[in-house]
Amino acid sequence: MKESLILAFLVFFPFLGGIAACIIGNTNEKARDYFADIICILECVIMVVLFAKYGAHVGEEGVLSCTVSEICGFGLHFTLDGFRLIYATVAALMWMMTTILSREYFTHHGNRNRFYLFLLLTLGATMGVFLSEDLYTTFIFFEIMSFTSYVWVAQEENEPSLRAAATYLAVAVIGGMVMLMGLFMVYNCLGTLTISEILPLAAAYENKKLLYAAGICMLVGFGAKAGAFPLHIWLPKAHPVAPAPASALLSGILTKTGVFGILAVSCNLFLHDEKWGELILAIGVCTMFGGAFLAVFSIDLKRTLACSSMSQIGFIMVGVGMQCLLGEENALAVHGTLLHMVNHSMIKLVLFMAAGVIFMNTHALDLNEIRGFGRKKPLLMGIFLIGALTIGGIPGLGGYISKTLLHESIVEYGHEVHSMVITAVEWIFLFSGGLTLAYMTKLFVAIFVEKNADDKKQQKFDAKKKYMNIESTFALAGSALLLTIWGVCSGSIMDPVAEMGQGFMHLEEVGEEVHYFSMGNLKGAMISVIIGAVVYFGVIRTLLMKEEAVSKKRTTRVYINAWPAWLDLENLIYRPVLLQVIPYISMVVCRIFDKMTDTLGKVLPFVGLVFFRIFDTSTDGVTVFLRKTLYKDSPLPYEHPEGDFFTDAVGNFLNGTQGVWRKVFRRKAHKKDYVHRLAMQREGFWLSVGLISRSLSFGLLLVGVGFLLTMIYLLRA
């Protein structure tokens, strides 16, 4: 087998494995669980081997390429370069860990066979996206991934999950169709969808407006999956209702497929394009701040983490925007974007799996109900704390490294342009980092520091020593350990990985060495820490908590959801527009068209009747005039007798009958000449027939009759 075929194997093996797991699960559920583990472990092992073999040599050029021809017209094309190698490895690792956790998580859940089937199908589709060499292959697996992951959101089959799943699917399908339109436009303009061929063709293409239109269409599709504002509406609703292993993958990996597409468009179709960079930067800032702001108000554990994912996607998109704005000197933005993508994936793997363990034991996600669960669980506390500190950007961990690079890219661009807008972007960046620390502190304090308002429930929490099995412990502790090593060894691991993947974003030089722990870089982190402390103590502990009576003698402070229920973009704008406004507009347009049709149906026949009556009369008049002038009839050579033989015979018979009648009944009535009367009626009849047969109306009538007979013949045939 050719080595390049390993890429096709990585994509299609999970599809076959999912079908096999479903068949096995019909007879032996335990065997199915272990079989799914084996599929994901094998996928991860292959990617680790490829990483070890090609990691030191891979760059912008793919080290492996594979084509599966005669599929979907254009065929499927896969390649393996530095960026793809990194993210395919991260995806395989996350799938392995979440699949191991799923065995315990789904112990008391139904529809497990279905979950494992679509878990593995989505793995294959996701690998297809990250290994795709052209945007057509990306689109095919992108859409497959959207439909297979829909089942994750709808897994519980209750009203919230089905509604969230419908929202998720609607956003995915609409985004996918808009993206497909963009692909059509790109192919029409450039004649190719191969990612590595787009850059020189786009640079030479003159009609930039058409490329911008195509880029915006693709941005809608990829941005919807990434959870970027304003298409983020599915993200805060899908994560709380989806199973925790699925939430970890939705947040950590599936959103990155959208970022992958945004990078492919931004770094090839619009490399170093300032206008495009400004658009991406604006979307990134709104997403970054909006997600963090929503997370501060949330009191649902998984919803808070979901809003946090939205915010971190905003940080990444800020990096993408800065790549375009900084031009060729964008090493800080390139490295910061890639490293924060990996950081966020690993962080959400840890945090969502920890949330899954909490849900397994409490069957709740509301902070007031799970409050105090982790007080006497040091391992879970340490795992959650590593994720919280990393996403908060605390110095010494991976989140600090990537956020520092992104922040310095903003500062560097600000020195070049001296713009108040960029200064505002920098402060929103730091403020969003402070909000991140505030809501993560809220989660940690509520779960691991405070006591539950119900003393009996708190005693039950404290008495629960075995809250996860060995496999789940391995998945959580192993992921947290990898995240810690990744962040601590920034110089020996993170920087080389960033250099490995920079070729995908067309960065050739490494740039200057960054002193991560200089006072200038630490200053930004400290500002975010101070902002986070002010928000936590000044807003969360005061405005977002209230006193509530536990008993007649005791009260406690509880977390409140102060976010206005009406301020929901989905219910406020999207659903009314899609379900009410658009149908209403369509109905009005159809009603107007119907009225116009009715009016035309009445007016046009009348106008036509008047027109043809005038035309017929004028034609007859012209005909009579010509016959009396230019075509005047010649005189007859002799006078014909009145009537004909038939009228003469019938008339004489009637005259004789009339005479007999008068003699028998002695009538003296006026005698009528039937010979003359019949002769006159005959002349009048043939005169009328002649006029009709020579008229235009009679000709049109014959045409209509002929058309009618033809239609009857065709219908019968």
C-alpha positions in Angstrom: 0.0 0.0 0.0 1.3 3.4 -0.9 2.2 5.6 2.0 0.0 8.4 0.7 -3.1 6.2 1.0 -2.7 6.6 4.8 -4.5 9.9 4.4 -7.6 8.3 2.8 -7.4 5.6 5.5 -7.5 8.3 8.3 -10.6 9.7 6.7 -12.6 6.6 5.8 -11.5 4.2 8.5 -13.7 5.9 11.2 -16.7 5.8 8.8 -16.3 2.0 8.5 -15.6 1.7 12.2 -18.8 3.6 13.1 -20.9 1.2 11.0 -19.1 -1.8 12.5 -19.5 -0.4 16.0 -23.3 0.0 15.4 -23.6 -3.6 14.3 -21.6 -4.9 17.2 -23.6 -2.8 19.6 -26.8 -4.5 18.6 -25.6 -7.7 20.3 -22.9 -6.6 22.8 -22.7 -3.1 24.1 -19.5 -3.5 26.1 -17.7 -4.9 23.0 -19.0 -1.9 21.1 -17.6 0.5 23.6 -14.1 -1.1 23.5 -14.3 -1.3 19.7 -14.9 2.4 19.5 -12.0 3.1 21.9 -9.8 1.0 19.6 -10.8 2.9 16.5 -10.0 6.2 18.1 -6.8 5.0 19.8 -5.6 3.6 16.4 -6.4 6.9 14.7 -4.5 8.8 17.4 -1.5 6.5 17.2 -1.2 6.9 13.4 -1.3 10.6 13.7 1.4 10.6 16.5 3.6 8.4 14.3 3.1 10.8 11.3 3.9 13.7 13.6 7.1 12.1 14.8 8.1 11.2 11.3 7.3 14.4 9.4 7.1 17.0 12.1 10.7 18.2 11.8 10.6 18.4 8.0 7.1 19.4 7.1 6.4 23.0 5.9 4.2 24.8 3.5 4.5 22.0 0.9 2.6 18.8 1.7 4.7 15.8 2.5 1.9 13.4 1.5 -0.9 13.8 -1.0 -3.7 11.5 -1.9 -6.5 11.6 -4.5 -9.7 9.6 -4.6 -10.9 10.1 -8.1 -14.4 9.8 -9.6 -16.2 10.8 -6.4 -18.6 13.8 -6.4 -17.4 14.8 -9.9 -14.1 16.5 -9.0 -12.8 13.7 -6.8 -11.5 14.1 -3.3 -8.0 15.5 -2.6 -6.1 15.2 0.6 -2.7 16.5 1.7 -0.5 16.7 4.8 1.4 19.9 5.6 2.5 21.4 8.9 -0.8 23.0 9.9 -2.8 20.0 8.8 -0.5 17.6 10.7 -0.9 19.6 13.9 -4.6 19.8 13.8 -5.3 16.3 12.6 -3.2 15.1 15.6 -5.0 17.4 18.0 -8.4 16.1 16.7 -7.4 12.5 17.0 -6.1 13.0 20.5 -9.3 14.8 21.6 -11.5 12.0 20.1 -9.5 9.4 21.9 -9.9 11.0 25.3 -13.6 11.9 24.9 -14.4 8.4 23.6 -12.7 6.8 26.7 -14.8 9.1 28.9 -18.0 8.3 27.0 -18.1 4.7 28.3 -18.7 5.9 31.9 -20.7 9.0 31.0 -23.3 7.0 29.0 -23.7 4.2 31.5 -27.3 5.1 32.3 -28.1 6.8 29.0 -30.2 5.6 26.1 -29.5 5.6 22.4 -25.8 4.8 23.0 -25.5 2.8 19.8 -26.6 5.8 17.8 -24.2 8.1 19.7 -21.1 5.9 19.0 -22.1 5.6 15.3 -22.3 9.3 14.8 -19.3 9.9 17.1 -17.1 7.9 14.6 -18.8 9.3 11.5 -18.0 12.8 12.7 -14.4 11.9 13.4 -14.0 10.8 9.8 -15.7 13.9 8.5 -13.5 16.2 10.7 -10.3 14.5 9.5 -11.6 15.0 6.0 -11.9 18.7 6.6 -8.4 19.1 8.2 -6.7 17.0 5.5 -8.5 18.5 2.5 -6.3 19.9 -0.2 -9.1 21.9 -2.0 -12.1 23.8 -0.9 -14.5 21.4 -2.7 -13.3 18.5 -0.5 -13.5 20.8 2.5 -17.1 21.6 1.7 -18.2 18.0 1.2 -16.8 16.8 4.6 -17.8 20.1 6.2 -21.5 19.4 5.4 -21.2 15.7 6.4 -19.8 16.8 9.7 -22.7 19.3 10.2 -25.3 16.6 9.7 -23.6 13.9 11.8 -22.8 16.2 14.7 -26.5 17.4 14.7 -27.3 14.0 16.3 -25.0 14.8 19.2 -27.0 17.9 20.0 -30.3 16.1 19.7 -29.1 13.0 21.6 -31.3 13.4 24.7 -34.4 14.0 22.6 -36.1 16.4 25.0 -37.5 19.7 24.1 -34.4 21.9 24.8 -32.1 19.5 23.0 -34.4 19.2 19.9 -34.8 23.0 19.7 -31.1 23.6 20.1 -30.4 20.9 17.5 -32.9 22.6 15.1 -31.1 25.9 15.6 -27.7 24.2 15.0 -28.8 22.5 11.9 -30.5 25.6 10.5 -27.4 27.7 11.0 -25.2 24.9 9.5 -27.4 24.3 6.4 -27.9 28.0 5.6 -24.2 28.7 6.2 -23.3 25.8 4.0 -25.5 26.9 1.1 -24.1 30.4 1.3 -20.6 29.0 1.4 -21.3 26.8 -1.7 -22.3 30.0 -3.6 -19.0 31.5 -2.7 -17.2 28.4 -3.9 -19.0 28.6 -7.3 -17.9 32.3 -7.6 -14.3 31.5 -6.7 -14.2 28.6 -9.3 -15.8 30.8 -11.9 -13.2 33.6 -11.3 -10.0 31.6 -10.8 -10.8 28.2 -12.4 -9.6 26.2 -9.4 -10.5 25.4 -5.7 -7.1 23.9 -4.8 -6.0 25.9 -1.8 -2.3 26.0 -2.8 -3.2 27.4 -6.2 -5.5 30.2 -5.2 -3.0 32.8 -3.9 -1.2 33.7 -7.2 -4.4 33.6 -9.2 -6.3 35.8 -6.7 -3.4 38.3 -6.7 -3.6 38.6 -10.5 -7.4 38.7 -10.7 -8.6 42.3 -11.5 -12.2 42.2 -10.3 -11.6 42.4 -6.6 -15.3 43.2 -5.8 -16.3 39.8 -7.1 -13.6 38.1 -5.0 -14.9 40.1 -1.9 -18.4 38.8 -2.6 -17.2 35.3 -2.8 -15.1 35.7 0.3 -18.0 37.0 2.3 -20.2 34.1 1.2 -17.5 31.6 2.4 -17.0 33.6 5.6 -20.7 33.2 6.4 -20.4 29.4 6.1 -17.2 29.0 8.0 -18.0 31.7 10.5 -21.3 30.0 11.3 -19.5 26.8 12.3 -16.8 28.7 14.2 -19.4 30.4 16.3 -18.5 33.9 15.2 -20.8 36.8 15.8 -23.6 37.2 14.7 -23.9 33.5 13.7 -23.0 32.3 17.2 -26.6 31.7 18.3 -26.3 27.9 18.2 -23.2 27.7 20.4 -24.6 28.8 23.8 -27.7 26.6 23.3 -26.2 23.4 21.8 -23.4 22.9 24.4 -25.6 22.7 27.6 -27.9 20.1 26.1 -25.3 18.0 24.3 -23.5 15.2 26.2 -20.2 16.4 27.8 -18.0 14.4 25.5 -19.8 15.9 22.5 -19.6 19.4 23.9 -15.8 19.0 24.3 -15.5 18.1 20.6 -18.1 20.7 19.4 -16.2 23.4 21.3 -12.6 22.2 20.9 -12.5 20.8 17.4 -15.6 21.4 15.3 -15.4 25.2 15.8 -11.8 24.9 14.5 -13.0 23.5 11.2 -14.7 26.8 10.7 -11.5 28.7 11.7 -9.6 26.4 9.2 -11.9 27.6 6.5 -11.5 31.3 7.5 -7.7 30.9 7.5 -7.8 29.2 4.1 -9.8 32.1 2.6 -8.0 34.9 4.4 -4.4 33.6 3.8 -4.9 32.7 0.1 -7.7 34.7 -1.4 -6.9 37.9 0.6 -3.4 37.6 1.8 -2.2 40.9 3.5 -5.5 42.6 2.3 -6.2 45.5 4.7 -9.9 45.7 3.9 -10.5 42.1 4.5 -8.4 42.3 7.7 -10.5 45.1 9.0 -13.7 43.0 8.4 -12.2 40.0 10.2 -10.9 42.1 13.0 -14.3 43.8 13.6 -16.1 40.4 13.7 -13.4 39.0 16.0 -13.7 41.9 18.5 -17.5 41.6 18.6 -17.2 37.8 19.1 -14.4 38.1 21.7 -16.2 40.6 23.9 -19.7 39.4 23.3 -18.9 35.8 24.4 -17.1 36.9 27.5 -19.9 39.3 28.4 -22.5 36.5 28.1 -20.4 34.1 30.1 -20.2 36.6 33.1 -24.0 36.5 33.3 -24.5 32.8 32.8 -25.1 30.5 35.8 -25.1 27.3 33.9 -21.8 25.5 33.9 -21.7 24.2 30.3 -23.4 27.4 28.9 -20.7 29.5 30.6 -18.0 27.3 28.9 -19.9 27.6 25.6 -20.0 31.4 25.8 -16.3 31.2 26.7 -15.7 29.2 23.5 -17.3 32.0 21.5 -15.1 34.5 23.2 -11.9 32.5 22.5 -12.9 32.1 18.9 -13.0 35.9 18.9 -9.5 36.0 20.1 -8.4 33.7 17.3 -10.2 35.8 14.7 -8.5 39.0 16.0 -5.3 37.2 15.2 -6.5 36.4 11.7 -7.4 40.0 11.2 -4.0 41.2 12.4 -2.3 38.8 10.0 -3.9 40.7 7.1 -3.3 44.2 8.6 0.4 43.6 9.5 1.3 42.4 6.0 4.5 40.5 5.6 5.6 41.4 9.2 2.9 39.3 10.8 4.9 36.6 12.5 3.4 37.5 16.0 -0.2 37.3 14.7 0.5 34.0 12.8 2.1 32.3 15.7 -0.5 33.7 18.2 -3.4 32.5 16.0 -2.1 28.9 15.6 -1.1 28.5 19.3 -4.3 29.9 20.6 -6.3 27.5 18.4 -4.4 24.6 19.9 -4.6 26.1 23.4 -8.4 26.5 23.2 -8.9 23.0 21.9 -6.9 21.4 24.7 -8.4 23.7 27.4 -12.0 22.9 26.3 -11.2 19.2 26.3 -10.2 19.5 29.9 -13.0 21.8 31.1 -15.9 20.1 29.3 -14.8 16.6 30.4 -14.6 18.0 34.0 -18.1 19.4 33.5 -19.1 15.9 32.3 -17.8 14.3 35.5 -19.7 16.9 37.6 -22.9 16.2 35.6 -22.5 12.4 35.9 -22.6 12.7 39.7 -25.1 15.6 40.3 -27.3 15.4 37.1 -27.4 19.2 37.2 -25.5 22.1 35.7 -27.0 25.1 37.6 -24.3 26.6 39.8 -26.6 26.9 42.7 -27.3 23.1 42.5 -23.7 21.9 41.9 -22.3 24.4 44.3 -19.7 22.8 46.6 -19.4 19.5 44.7 -15.7 19.6 44.3 -14.7 20.9 47.8 -13.1 17.6 48.8 -12.0 16.3 45.4 -8.4 17.6 45.0 -7.8 15.7 41.7 -10.9 17.2 40.0 -10.1 20.6 41.5 -6.5 20.5 40.1 -7.7 19.4 36.7 -10.3 22.2 36.5 -7.9 24.7 37.9 -5.3 24.0 35.2 -7.9 24.6 32.5 -9.2 27.8 34.2 -5.8 29.3 34.7 -4.7 28.4 31.1 -7.7 30.0 29.5 -7.4 33.0 31.8 -3.9 33.7 30.4 -2.0 33.4 33.7 1.8 33.6 33.1 3.5 30.2 33.0 0.8 28.4 31.0 -0.1 28.1 27.4 -2.9 30.6 27.3 -0.5 33.4 28.4 1.9 32.6 25.5 -0.7 32.8 22.8 -2.6 35.8 24.2 0.7 37.6 24.6 1.5 37.0 20.9 -1.9 38.2 19.9 -1.7 41.3 22.1 1.8 42.2 20.9 0.6 42.0 17.3 -2.1 44.6 18.1 0.5 46.8 19.8 2.9 46.5 16.9 0.2 47.5 14.4 -0.8 50.4 16.7 2.7 51.7 16.6 2.5 51.8 12.8 -0.8 53.5 12.3 -1.3 55.5 15.5 -5.1 54.9 15.4 -7.5 55.4 18.2 -9.5 52.4 16.8 -6.6 50.1 17.3 -6.0 51.5 20.8 -9.7 50.7 21.5 -9.2 47.2 20.1 -6.2 46.6 22.4 -8.3 47.7 25.5 -11.2 45.5 24.5 -8.7 42.6 24.1 -7.4 43.2 27.6 -10.9 43.8 29.1 -12.1 40.5 27.5 -9.2 38.7 29.0 -10.3 40.2 32.4 -13.8 39.0 31.9 -12.4 35.5 31.1 -10.7 35.5 34.5 -13.9 36.8 36.2 -16.3 34.1 34.9 -13.7 31.3 35.4 -13.2 32.4 39.0 -16.9 32.3 39.4 -17.1 28.7 38.2 -14.1 27.6 40.3 -15.3 29.3 43.5 -18.8 28.0 43.1 -17.9 24.4 42.5 -14.7 23.9 44.6 -14.7 26.6 47.3 -18.3 27.5 48.4 -20.6 25.2 50.2 -24.0 24.2 48.9 -27.0 26.0 50.5 -28.5 22.6 51.3 -26.4 21.0 54.1 -27.6 17.5 53.3 -26.6 17.8 49.7 -23.2 19.2 50.7 -22.7 16.2 53.0 -23.6 13.9 50.2 -21.1 15.7 47.9 -18.3 15.4 50.5 -19.0 11.7 51.1 -18.7 10.9 47.4 -15.1 9.7 47.0 -15.4 7.6 43.9 -16.8 10.0 41.4 -15.1 8.7 38.2 -13.6 5.4 37.2 -10.0 4.7 36.1 -10.6 5.2 32.4 -12.2 8.6 33.0 -9.4 9.6 35.4 -6.9 8.7 32.7 -8.8 10.8 30.1 -9.1 13.9 32.4 -5.7 13.7 34.2 -3.9 12.8 31.0 -5.4 15.8 29.1 -4.6 18.2 31.9 -1.0 16.9 32.1 -0.5 17.4 28.4 -2.0 20.9 28.6 0.4 21.7 31.5 3.5 20.3 29.7 2.5 22.1 26.5 2.3 25.5 28.3 5.3 25.1 30.6 7.6 24.1 27.7 6.8 27.0 25.5 10.3 27.4 24.1 10.9 23.8 23.3 7.3 22.8 22.2 5.0 25.7 21.5 7.4 27.8 19.4 8.5 24.8 17.2 4.9 23.8 16.6 4.1 27.4 15.7 6.9 27.4 13.1 5.8 24.1 11.8 2.3 25.4 11.0 3.2 28.9 9.8 3.6 27.8 6.1 -0.2 27.3 5.8 -0.5 31.1 6.5 2.4 31.9 4.0 4.8 33.0 6.7 8.4 32.2 5.6 10.5 33.9 8.3 10.2 33.2 12.0 10.5 36.8 13.1 12.2 38.1 16.2 12.4 36.1 19.4 9.6 37.0 21.8 10.6 37.6 25.5 7.3 36.3 27.0 8.1 37.3 30.5 9.5 40.8 30.0 7.8 43.5 32.0 6.1 44.9 28.8 4.4 41.5 28.1 3.6 40.8 31.8 2.0 44.2 32.0 -0.8 43.2 29.7 -1.5 40.1 31.7 -1.6 42.0 34.9 -4.0 44.5 33.5 -6.4 41.7 32.6 -6.0 40.2 36.1 -6.9 43.5 37.7 -9.9 43.9 35.5 -11.0 40.4 36.3 -10.8 41.0 40.0 -12.8 44.2 39.7 -15.5 42.5 37.6 -15.7 39.4 39.9 -15.9 41.3 43.2 -17.6 44.5 41.9 -20.2 42.8 39.6 -20.5 39.1 40.1 -20.4 39.0 43.9 -22.6 42.1 44.3 -24.9 42.5 41.3 -25.2 38.9 40.1 -25.9 37.4 43.5 -28.7 37.9 46.0 -29.7 36.8 49.5 -32.2 33.9 49.6 -33.7 32.3 52.7 -32.7 28.8 53.3 -34.7 28.4 56.5 -36.4 30.8 58.9 -33.1 31.5 60.7 -30.6 31.3 57.9 -30.1 33.0 54.5 -27.5 32.4 51.8 -26.3 34.2 48.7 -27.2 32.5 45.4 -26.3 33.2 41.8 -28.9 34.8 39.7 -29.5 34.9 36.0 -29.8 38.7 35.4 -29.6 38.5 31.6 -32.9 39.7 30.1 -34.8 36.8 28.7 -36.0 38.9 25.7 -32.4 39.8 24.8 -31.9 36.6 22.8 -30.8 37.1 19.2 -32.4 33.8 18.1 -35.8 34.6 19.5 -35.6 38.3 19.0 -34.4 38.4 15.4 -33.6 35.2 13.6 -36.7 33.1 14.3 -39.1 36.0 13.7 -37.3 36.8 10.5 -37.1 33.2 9.2 -40.5 32.1 10.5 -42.7 35.2 10.3 -41.2 38.1 8.4 -39.9 36.2 5.3 -43.1 34.1 5.0 -45.2 37.3 5.5 -43.2 39.1 2.8 -43.6 36.1 0.5 -47.3 36.0 1.2 -47.7 39.7 0.4 -45.7 39.4 -2.8 -47.8 36.4 -3.9 -51.0 38.2 -3.0 -49.9 41.2 -5.0 -49.0 39.0 -7.9 -52.3 37.2 -7.6 -54.2 40.5 -7.6 -52.2 41.7 -10.7 -53.0 38.4 -12.4 -56.7 38.7 -11.6 -56.7 42.3 -12.9 -54.9 41.4 -16.0 -57.2 38.4 -16.5 -60.2 40.8 -16.5 -58.7 43.7 -18.3 -56.8 42.0 -21.1 -59.8 40.0 -22.4 -61.9 43.2 -22.5 -59.1 45.2 -24.2 -58.6 42.3 -26.6 -62.3 42.0 -27.4 -62.6 45.8 -28.1 -59.4 45.7 -30.2 -60.5 42.7 -32.3 -64.0 44.0 -32.7 -62.7 47.3 -34.1 -60.1 45.4 -36.2 -62.9 43.1 -37.5 -65.3 45.9 -38.3 -62.6 48.0 -40.0 -61.5 45.0 -42.0 -65.0 44.2 -43.2 -65.5 47.9 -44.0 -62.3 47.9 -46.1 -63.4 44.7 -47.8 -66.8 46.2 -48.7 -65.2 49.5 -49.9 -62.8 47.6 -52.1 -65.6 45.5 -53.6 -67.6 48.6 -54.4 -64.6 50.5 -55.9 -61.5 48.7 -57.0 -62.9 45.2 -57.1 -66.4 46.1 -58.1 -68.4 43.1 -59.3 -69.1 43.0 -63.1 -72.8 43.0 -64.2 -74.5 39.7 -64.7 -75.2 38.6 -68.3 -78.8 37.6 -67.5 -81.3 37.9 -64.6 -81.6 34.8 -62.4 -85.2 33.8 -61.4 -86.2 34.4 -57.9 -85.2 31.7 -55.5 -84.2 28.3 -56.8 -85.9 25.0 -57.6 -86.2 24.0 -54.0 -87.8 27.3 -52.8 -90.1 27.3 -55.8 -91.3 23.8 -55.2 -91.8 24.2 -51.4 -93.4 27.6 -51.9 -95.9 26.3 -54.5 -96.8 23.4 -52.2 -97.4 25.8 -49.3 -99.4 28.1 -51.5 -101.6 25.2 -52.6 -102.0 24.0 -49.0 -103.0 27.5 -48.0 -105.7 27.6 -50.7 -107.2 24.2 -49.6 -107.2 25.5 -46.0 -109.1 28.7 -46.9 -111.7 26.8 -48.8 -112.4 24.1 -46.2 -112.6 26.5 -43.3 -113.9 29.5 -45.4 -111.1 31.8 -44.2 -110.8 35.2 -45.6 -107.3 36.0 -44.2 -104.7 37.7 -46.3 -103.2 35.4 -48.8 -99.4 34.9 -48.4 -96.9 34.2 -51.3 -94.7 31.5 -49.9 -92.6 31.3 -53.1 -91.5 34.9 -52.7 -90.9 34.6 -48.9 -88.8 31.5 -49.1 -86.8 33.1 -51.9 -86.1 36.2 -49.8 -85.1 34.1 -46.7 -82.7 32.0 -48.9 -81.0 35.2 -50.2 -80.7 36.6 -46.7 -79.2 33.4 -45.3 -76.5 33.0 -48.0 -75.7 36.7 -47.7 -75.0 36.3 -44.0 -73.0 33.1 -44.6 -70.9 34.9 -47.1 -70.2 37.9 -44.9 -69.3 35.6 -41.9 -67.0 33.3 -44.0 -65.1 36.3 -45.4 -64.7 38.0 -42.0 -61.5 37.9 -39.7 -63.6 36.7 -36.8 -64.5 33.5 -38.7 -60.9 32.9 -39.5 -59.9 33.3 -35.9 -62.7 31.0 -34.8 -61.5 28.3 -37.2 -57.9 28.7 -35.8 -59.2 28.3 -32.3 -61.2 25.2 -33.2 -58.2 23.7 -35.0 -56.0 24.4 -31.9 -58.6 22.8 -29.6 -58.8 19.7 -31.8 -55.0 19.4 -31.9 -54.8 19.6 -28.1 -57.5 16.9 -27.7 -55.6 14.7 -30.1 -52.3 15.2 -28.2 -53.9 14.5 -24.8 -55.6 11.3 -26.1 -52.3 10.2 -27.6 
